[in-house]
Structure formats: C-alpha cells, structure tokens
Amino acid sequence: MTQQDIARMTGVSQTTVSIVLNERDDAAVRIAPETRERVLQAIRKTGYVADPIARRLADQRNRFLGVFTYEPVFPAGLGDFYHPFLVGIEECAERIGCDLLLFTSAPVVDGRRRIFHQDNRLRLADGCILLGRWLDPDELARLIAEGQPFVSVGRRDDAGGPVPYVGADYPSATAAQVRAAAGLGHTTIAYVGEGAGPESHADRMRGFTAAVAQAGITGVHVRFTDAADVMDQLLERGVTAIFVEEFADGAVLAEEAERRALHVPRDLSFVALGDPTRPASTDLDFTGYRIPRREMGWQAVEVLSSILDGTGGDTQRLLPCEPVAGATLAVARA
C-alpha cells in the first residue's frame, strides 16, 4: 500500500495524502476537514504505514535515537546500576515517538568500548545518548568537532567545547550529608574513595571538601584498598563518620567495623554517596542519597530531542539527588 493507492481510493492528490500523513499545513494546498477525514479513514482501513526511509529523506530524520555505553555489555538486569537510566531513556523515547538503536558492535579495548572504530555506525541514528561512568575525552572532542548530536548521561568536563549532559548534583548532595554529620557532633570525618578521575567521583569530593571547610571540621581522604588497612588508618586518625564513594566499599568497611566489635552507628557512622554500582551484601540501611537515574535517562532524551529540533533550551542539566535518612548516621560518640 502506497500513498498513491491512498490517493486513488480517496480521489485526492498524493500531495494531499502526504500533508495529512505528516500532520502539517501547506500554504499552497488547503485541505477541507471532510477531505482530511476521508484520507484518515482510508489510512486506518488499509493499515498504511509511511515508508521510514522516504520520510527520512523528506525531513532529514529517521526518528532513531542511538544508545551507546562504554560498558562492555548492555545493562539489562533489573538490579544493574545502569538499568534505571535505560528505563528512563526508553520511556521518554516512546513518549516522543522515537525508536532506540543500541550500538553493540563497537569493539571492547582494555575492558571498554570505543565509539570510533572501523565500522562506526553512529550516524545511523539522528543522535546518541552516551552512558558510562567515564567517557573518553578525545572521543567527546571528536563528536563535538564533527557536529554529531549527542547527550551524555552524567556531567562531563568541556572537551574542545561544552558537552551536552544531564547529570546528578553530587556536590550539593554530598555537602548536605557533611552538614548533617557535623550537626550530629562529628568533628573528624573521612571520604573513602578515589575522589578523582571520573567527573562523578571528583564532584563528590569537591562537595565534601567545601562542606568540611565551611563546617570547620576535619576531613580525611583515604583511598580504598584493603578493608582492614583502611579501618586502621581511619581509627588512628579519630574518624567517627565514614563517607564512602562506592556503596559496596561501605558494606565491606561496616563488616570490618563489626568484626572489631564496633557498633554501627553507635561507635562508627557511615554515609553512602549514591546507589550501589556493583553487588553489595549488607543488611544495613545506609544513610546517604539516591541518584535520580531514571529521570536522568528521561531528560537526556529530552535534551537530545531539543538539539535535533533546534528548539534550544538548557543542554547542561544537574538534577538533585534524593536524601535517604537510613540508619547508619548517629550522634558522634563522646
């Protein structure tokens, strides 16, 4: 079934059918309401579907949005850290009438995918959503230089120009937790984690450092290695509250504390700076905050759509994290 068939059935021109299909008005052709309805009835009756390739040639878009992740496999499990991002991406894409194209052919080099390779197919999509804790700055710079529409899920530093992104406001969320700990009498607190590298880690550390200085308390930074060694360092320095960059590291450290007959949170408090990025076994209800992962995925599609439509708007967004009261932050021990 073609547009010409619909035109013959309804006694109108193919141009009229095209205008009705695309739901637009044409100054050169005025379509009476009854004519429009007759064409729509024929479309419904025959089940006509517009040729996507022809439609792409007409409006320069094929309504495909790409999704690329630097992780070696696509996160499909319900418990995977990246799953809520994909849910938000899918829901918004459905809302605006776009299909998703998952880019899975990119080779994995040193445990990470690469966007640009011999069989790069990125241009099959109108634009692309990028997922991953760390994105290659050189590849981001190339995307910007080549004018390829994309949006990063997660804040990114400039890479030869501003990077469109939808991220979580880690500095504010972390600072709020530091103020809460200071309000409970904690005068020496620790940040356990890298605190550098990916923007998400650097942002947490930035919020921690600023809030510690503002509260007039002592902040300690320890990178996670061996749980026993880390705990020795923290206790030697009089730390009473531990802020963990990775939820799973907090679970391991809490287990180490209990092994030493330290009660959580009476003797030692914990704050988790986000959701688990890897499996963590613990019965503790950690105090901290949740990352707005589904909303970040949804809004990333919104931003990409606005870039493609040329409608403008804010192409760099930071969303607030949701505080979690939990049960691992208590008044500092005397």
C-alpha positions, 0 to 999 in steps of 0.5 A: 500500500502506497500513498498513491493507492491512498490517493486513488481510493480517496480521489485526492492528490498524493500531495494531499495524502502526504500533508495529512500523513505528516500532520502539517499545513501547506500554504499552497494546498488547503485541505477541507476537514471532510477531505482530511477525514476521508484520507484518515479513514482510508489510512486506518482501513488499509493499515498504511504505514509511511515508508521510514526511509522516504520520510527520512529523506523528506525531513532529514530524520529517521526518528532513531535515537542511538544508545551507546555505553562504554560498558562492555555489555548492555545493562539489562538486569533489573538490579544493574546500576545502569538499568534505571537510566535505560528505563528512563531513556526508553520511556521518554523515547516512546513518549516522543515517538522515537525508536532506540538503536543500541550500538553493540558492535563497537569493539571492547579495548582494555575492558571498554568500548570505543565509539570510533572504530572501523565500522562506526555506525553512529550516524545511523541514528539522528543522535546518541545518548552516551552512558558510562561512568567515564567517557573518553575525552578525545572521543567527546572532542571528536563528536563535538568537532564533527557536529554529531548530536549527542547527550551524555548521561552524567556531567562531563568536563568541556572537551574542545567545547561544552558537552551536552549532559544531564547529570546528578548534583553530587556536590550539593548532595554530598555537602548536605550529608557533611552538614548533617554529620557535623550537626550530629557532633562529628568533628573528624570525618573521612571520604573513602574513595578515589575522589578523582578521575571520573567527573562523578567521583571528583564532584563528590569530593569537591562537595565534601571538601567545601562542606568540611571547610565551611563546617570547620571540621576535619576531613580525611581522604583515604583511598580504598584498598584493603578493608582492614588497612583502611579501618586502621588508618581511619581509627588512628586518625579519630574518624567517627563518620565514614563517607564512602564513594562506592556503596559496596566499599561501605558494606565491606568497611561496616563488616570490618567495623563489626568484626572489631566489635564496633557498633554501627552507628553507635561507635562508627557512622557511615554515609553512602554517596549514591546507589550501589554500582556493583553487588553489595551484601549488607543488611544495613540501611545506609544513610546517604542519597539516591541518584535520580537515574531514571529521570536522568535517562528521561531528560537526556532524551529530552535534551537530545530531542531539543538539539535535533529540533533546534528548539534550544533550551538548557543542554547542561542539566544537574538534577538533585539527588534524593536524601535517604535518612537510613540508619547508619548516621548517629550522634558522634560518640563522646 
